[in-house]
Amino acid sequence: MSPGIWRQVLSALSGEGHDDADRERLLALGAAELAHARSTGEPVTTQDVQRIAYEEFSLLIDDTQARTALRARRSIRG
């Protein structure tokens, strides 16, 4: 993930300049990226993204948000 996205994730964590929906979207995207980075070669699941969002960002996301984040990550990474 580009450094710009991580800056946005950090900004979302601090609550600066993001509404709640945007904040959740960015943190879910960060969780999807972390899930892929920590993967041992197995496909990353929505449950992986949800677990990391909760453990790392204290954010509860549903399956739809996790799936959307995984798709967004794929489109960013190509």
C-alpha positions in Angstrom: 0.0 0.0 0.0 1.3 3.4 -0.8 2.7 5.6 2.0 -0.1 8.1 1.2 -2.8 5.6 2.2 -1.0 4.9 5.5 -0.9 8.6 6.2 -4.6 8.6 5.7 -5.1 5.6 8.0 -3.0 7.4 10.7 -5.1 10.5 10.2 -8.3 8.5 10.5 -7.0 7.0 13.7 -6.4 10.5 15.2 -9.9 11.6 14.0 -8.6 14.5 12.0 -10.5 15.6 9.0 -12.6 12.5 8.4 -16.3 11.8 9.0 -17.3 8.5 10.7 -18.0 6.7 7.4 -14.7 7.8 5.8 -12.8 6.9 9.0 -14.2 3.4 9.0 -13.5 2.9 5.3 -9.9 3.9 5.7 -9.3 1.8 8.8 -10.9 -1.2 7.2 -8.6 -0.7 4.2 -5.7 -0.6 6.6 -6.9 -3.8 8.2 -7.1 -5.4 4.8 -3.6 -4.4 4.0 -2.3 -5.7 7.4 -4.2 -9.0 6.9 -2.4 -9.5 3.6 0.9 -8.5 5.0 0.5 -11.1 7.8 -0.9 -13.8 5.6 1.1 -17.0 5.4 0.1 -17.7 1.8 -3.5 -18.6 2.6 -6.3 -16.4 1.1 -7.2 -13.5 3.4 -10.8 -13.7 4.6 -13.3 -11.1 5.7 -12.9 -12.6 9.2 -9.2 -11.9 9.1 -9.9 -8.3 8.2 -12.6 -8.0 10.9 -10.2 -9.4 13.5 -7.4 -7.1 12.6 -9.7 -4.1 12.5 -10.8 -4.9 16.0 -7.4 -5.8 17.4 -5.4 -3.0 15.8 -7.9 -0.2 15.5 -10.6 -1.0 18.0 -13.0 -1.0 15.1 -15.9 -3.4 14.7 -16.7 -3.8 11.0 -19.3 -6.1 9.4 -18.8 -8.6 6.5 -19.8 -6.1 3.9 -17.2 -3.5 5.1 -14.5 -6.1 5.2 -15.3 -7.4 1.7 -15.4 -3.9 0.4 -12.0 -3.2 1.9 -10.5 -6.4 0.4 -11.8 -5.3 -3.0 -10.5 -1.8 -2.6 -7.1 -3.2 -1.6 -7.1 -5.4 -4.7 -7.9 -2.5 -7.0 -5.1 -0.3 -5.4 -2.5 -3.1 -5.6 -3.6 -4.1 -9.1 
